[in-house]
Amino acid sequence: MRRYSLDPIYLNLKNKSISLEKDSFHHICEVCRNKKGSKFEVLIKEKAYLVKITEVFKKNAIAIILEERKIKELKKPFLHLVLSMPKFSVFEDVLEKSVEMGVSEIHLLSTSNSFVKSANKISIAKYNRWKKIISSSMSQSARSTDLILHPLSNRDKVIDRLKLKNIPGIAAYVNSTNTFSSVIKPLKDQNCKNIAMYVGPEGGFTQDDISFFKSQKILDFSLGEQVLKVETACLFLVSLVKYELQDL
């Protein structure tokens, strides 16, 4: 059954109804061709509802809530992608795939080679666009829980945030002599509930970045002999961690 993510403003619990307007109407009724009588699930504020369209008008539609459904939690360990800010177009590809791959949170990080190093260089309009990408990807992948996107911050702030939750980290580094299997085994033995995966921007992490990570007990490793694009490295690393730690 198809599942769509909606803004809470379209939910009317008193009347047990959902209003489909603007982008949601276009996507659900015009693109996906749902009509009067169609049933599907909607996700609103991490709650799921089975709904049925009862009225379709020229620019909007009304659906009634048939029942509230239990949301399935993401598998543990929860995956935190700590990404040094790449080019915006690259990040949007990573963001879309991260939703599909079950990444729990993305932490945007400023390091030596980041495309953007200051949070004020990213507009509110850009963040709003990224929220729409998350919402659209959740609908397409039938994902139940939101991906949390943390604004761009310096490495001290990001690592402090993760350390407060005792989240261990591993960092992909092209010049590392460590293998993925050697750094993931201790985490597998610990049965950790969260894991942070650090990926560099175009140009990768510098030796200074890696030295800082090591001082914070973040283990570096190599993803192989080939130099990978940012989006490839992210998908490859997430896949490896899911395979090793989520019992796929």
C-alpha positions as CSV (number, residue, x, y, z in Angstrom):
1,M,0.0,0.0,0.0
2,R,1.3,3.4,-0.9
3,R,2.3,5.8,1.9
4,Y,2.6,9.6,1.7
5,S,4.1,12.1,4.1
6,L,2.0,15.2,4.9
7,D,2.3,18.4,6.9
8,P,0.3,18.4,10.2
9,I,-1.7,21.5,9.0
10,Y,-3.7,19.2,6.7
11,L,-4.9,16.9,9.6
12,N,-8.2,17.5,11.3
13,L,-8.5,15.0,14.1
14,K,-11.8,16.5,15.3
15,N,-13.5,15.6,12.0
16,K,-11.2,12.6,11.4
17,S,-10.2,13.9,8.0
18,I,-7.3,14.8,5.8
19,S,-7.2,17.7,3.4
20,L,-5.1,17.2,0.3
21,E,-4.0,20.6,-1.2
22,K,-1.3,22.1,-3.3
23,D,1.8,19.8,-3.6
24,S,0.2,17.0,-1.7
25,F,-2.9,17.1,-4.0
26,H,-0.7,17.2,-7.1
27,H,1.4,14.3,-6.0
28,I,-1.2,12.0,-4.5
29,C,-4.1,12.7,-6.9
30,E,-2.6,13.9,-10.2
31,V,0.8,12.1,-10.3
32,C,-0.1,8.9,-8.4
33,R,-3.7,8.9,-9.8
34,N,-5.5,8.3,-6.6
35,K,-9.3,8.9,-7.0
36,K,-12.5,8.9,-5.0
37,G,-12.5,5.6,-3.0
38,S,-8.7,5.2,-3.1
39,K,-7.2,4.0,0.1
40,F,-3.6,4.7,1.3
41,E,-1.5,5.6,4.3
42,V,-0.4,9.0,5.3
43,L,2.4,9.9,7.7
44,I,1.9,13.0,9.9
45,K,4.2,13.8,12.8
46,E,5.5,10.2,13.0
47,K,1.9,8.8,13.2
48,A,0.4,6.7,10.4
49,Y,-3.2,6.8,9.3
50,L,-5.1,4.6,6.8
51,V,-7.3,7.0,4.8
52,K,-9.9,6.9,2.0
53,I,-10.6,9.7,-0.4
54,T,-14.2,10.7,-0.3
55,E,-14.3,13.9,-2.3
56,V,-12.1,15.2,-5.2
57,F,-12.4,18.8,-6.4
58,K,-10.4,20.7,-9.0
59,K,-7.6,21.8,-6.7
60,N,-8.0,19.7,-3.6
61,A,-9.5,16.5,-2.1
62,I,-10.8,15.3,1.2
63,A,-9.9,11.9,2.8
64,I,-11.4,10.4,5.9
65,I,-9.3,8.6,8.5
66,L,-10.3,4.9,8.7
67,E,-7.8,4.0,11.4
68,E,-4.5,4.9,13.1
69,R,-1.7,2.5,12.4
70,K,1.4,1.6,14.4
71,I,4.7,2.9,12.9
72,K,7.5,0.4,12.5
73,E,10.7,1.8,14.0
74,L,14.0,1.9,12.1
75,K,16.3,-1.0,12.7
76,K,19.1,-0.5,15.3
77,P,21.7,0.6,15.4
78,F,20.4,3.9,14.2
79,L,22.6,5.3,11.5
80,H,24.0,8.8,11.7
81,L,25.7,10.1,8.6
82,V,28.1,12.9,9.5
83,L,28.8,14.5,6.1
84,S,31.3,17.3,5.5
85,M,29.3,19.7,3.3
86,P,29.7,18.8,-0.4
87,K,28.3,20.7,-3.4
88,F,24.6,21.2,-2.9
89,S,23.6,19.1,-5.9
90,V,25.7,16.2,-4.6
91,F,24.2,16.6,-1.1
92,E,20.7,16.4,-2.5
93,D,21.5,13.1,-4.1
94,V,22.9,11.8,-0.8
95,L,19.9,13.1,1.1
96,E,17.4,11.4,-1.1
97,K,19.2,8.1,-1.0
98,S,19.8,8.4,2.8
99,V,16.1,8.5,3.3
100,E,15.6,5.4,1.2
101,M,18.5,3.5,2.9
102,G,17.2,4.1,6.4
103,V,19.7,6.7,7.7
104,S,18.3,8.1,11.0
105,E,20.0,11.5,11.1
106,I,22.3,13.5,8.9
107,H,24.8,15.9,10.6
108,L,26.3,18.5,8.3
109,L,29.9,19.1,9.2
110,S,32.3,21.9,8.3
111,T,35.9,20.7,7.7
112,S,38.9,21.8,5.7
113,N,37.6,21.0,2.3
114,S,33.9,21.6,2.8
115,F,32.1,23.3,-0.1
116,V,30.5,25.7,2.5
117,K,32.1,26.3,5.8
118,S,29.7,28.7,7.4
119,A,26.0,28.0,8.3
120,N,25.0,31.5,7.2
121,K,26.0,30.6,3.7
122,I,23.0,28.2,3.5
123,S,19.7,29.9,3.1
124,I,16.4,29.0,4.7
125,A,15.0,28.4,1.2
126,K,17.7,25.8,0.7
127,Y,16.8,24.0,4.0
128,N,13.1,24.2,3.0
129,R,14.0,22.6,-0.3
130,W,15.8,19.8,1.5
131,K,12.8,19.2,3.7
132,K,10.7,18.7,0.6
133,I,13.2,16.2,-0.7
134,I,13.0,14.3,2.6
135,S,9.2,14.3,2.5
136,S,9.1,13.1,-1.2
137,S,11.6,10.4,-0.6
138,M,9.7,9.2,2.5
139,S,6.6,8.8,0.4
140,Q,8.3,7.0,-2.4
141,S,10.1,4.6,-0.1
142,A,7.2,4.0,2.3
143,R,9.4,5.0,5.2
144,S,7.7,5.6,8.5
145,T,10.0,7.7,10.6
146,D,11.4,11.1,9.7
147,L,15.1,11.6,8.8
148,I,16.5,14.3,11.0
149,L,18.7,16.9,9.2
150,H,21.0,18.9,11.5
151,P,22.1,22.3,10.2
152,L,25.8,22.8,9.2
153,S,28.0,23.1,12.3
154,N,31.8,23.0,13.0
155,R,33.4,19.7,13.9
156,D,33.6,20.5,17.7
157,K,29.8,21.1,17.9
158,V,28.9,18.1,15.9
159,I,31.2,15.7,17.8
160,D,30.1,17.1,21.2
161,R,26.4,16.5,20.1
162,L,27.2,12.9,19.3
163,K,29.4,12.3,22.4
164,L,26.6,13.5,24.7
165,K,24.7,10.4,23.4
166,N,27.7,8.2,23.6
167,I,27.6,7.5,19.8
168,P,30.7,5.9,18.5
169,G,32.1,7.0,15.2
170,I,34.1,5.7,12.2
171,A,35.6,7.9,9.4
172,A,36.2,7.0,5.8
173,Y,39.7,8.2,4.8
174,V,41.4,7.4,1.5
175,N,44.9,7.2,3.0
176,S,44.0,5.1,6.0
177,T,45.8,1.8,6.5
178,N,42.9,0.4,8.5
179,T,40.3,-1.8,6.9
180,F,36.5,-1.5,7.4
181,S,36.3,-4.9,9.0
182,S,39.0,-4.1,11.6
183,V,37.1,-1.0,12.8
184,I,33.5,-2.4,12.6
185,K,34.3,-5.6,14.6
186,P,34.6,-3.9,18.0
187,L,31.4,-2.0,17.4
188,K,29.6,-5.2,16.4
189,D,30.8,-6.8,19.6
190,Q,29.5,-3.9,21.7
191,N,26.0,-4.3,20.1
192,C,25.9,-0.5,19.8
193,K,22.5,1.3,19.5
194,N,23.8,4.1,17.3
195,I,26.7,4.6,15.0
196,A,28.1,7.7,13.4
197,M,29.7,7.4,9.9
198,Y,31.9,10.3,8.8
199,V,32.3,11.0,5.1
200,G,34.4,13.8,3.6
201,P,33.4,16.3,0.8
202,E,35.0,16.6,-2.6
203,G,38.7,16.4,-1.9
204,G,38.1,14.2,1.2
205,F,39.2,14.7,4.8
206,T,42.7,16.2,5.4
207,Q,45.3,14.8,7.7
208,D,44.4,17.6,10.1
209,D,40.8,16.4,10.1
210,I,41.8,12.8,10.7
211,S,44.2,13.8,13.5
212,F,41.3,15.6,15.2
213,F,39.0,12.6,14.8
214,K,41.6,10.3,16.3
215,S,41.8,12.6,19.3
216,Q,38.1,12.1,19.7
217,K,38.4,8.3,19.4
218,I,36.8,8.2,16.0
219,L,38.4,5.4,14.0
220,D,39.5,5.9,10.4
221,F,39.5,3.3,7.7
222,S,39.8,2.9,3.9
223,L,36.9,2.1,1.6
224,G,39.3,0.6,-0.9
225,E,41.9,1.5,-3.5
226,Q,39.5,3.5,-5.8
227,V,38.8,7.2,-5.1
228,L,35.0,7.3,-4.7
229,K,32.6,10.2,-5.4
230,V,31.0,11.6,-2.2
231,E,27.6,10.1,-3.1
232,T,29.1,6.7,-3.9
233,A,31.1,6.7,-0.6
234,C,28.0,7.5,1.4
235,L,25.9,4.8,-0.2
236,F,28.7,2.2,0.0
237,L,29.4,2.9,3.7
238,V,25.8,2.9,4.7
239,S,25.3,-0.4,2.9
240,L,28.4,-1.9,4.6
241,V,27.2,-0.9,8.1
242,K,23.7,-2.1,7.5
243,Y,25.0,-5.5,6.4
244,E,27.3,-5.8,9.3
245,L,25.2,-4.4,12.1
246,Q,21.6,-4.7,11.1
247,D,21.5,-8.4,10.3
248,L,20.3,-8.0,6.7
